[in-house]
């Protein structure tokens, strides 16, 4: 399994983005439900967002994220950084190994 930090950069005003937030969060929930995502949320200041995810490959996670309403609407750019967790809280063991 590979692990990714996904950084979103918003491309539209927040007023427009906010209209798509419920659909965006519903989409993310589908990835939480299957164990792909660990954390997600907006950055501060709110000019983008961050997601911690796992996948078998960069190609697979980037393909999944194309289904995000923010991506479909052209509201955000996505940057993927693969990393290798070396240390972690013990309660994360099952997510990391699953």
Secondary structure by P-SEA (a helix, b strand, c coil): ccccbbbbbbcccaaaaaaaaaaaaaaaaaaaaacccccccccccccccccccccccaaaaaaaaccccccccccbbbbbbbbbbccccccccccccc
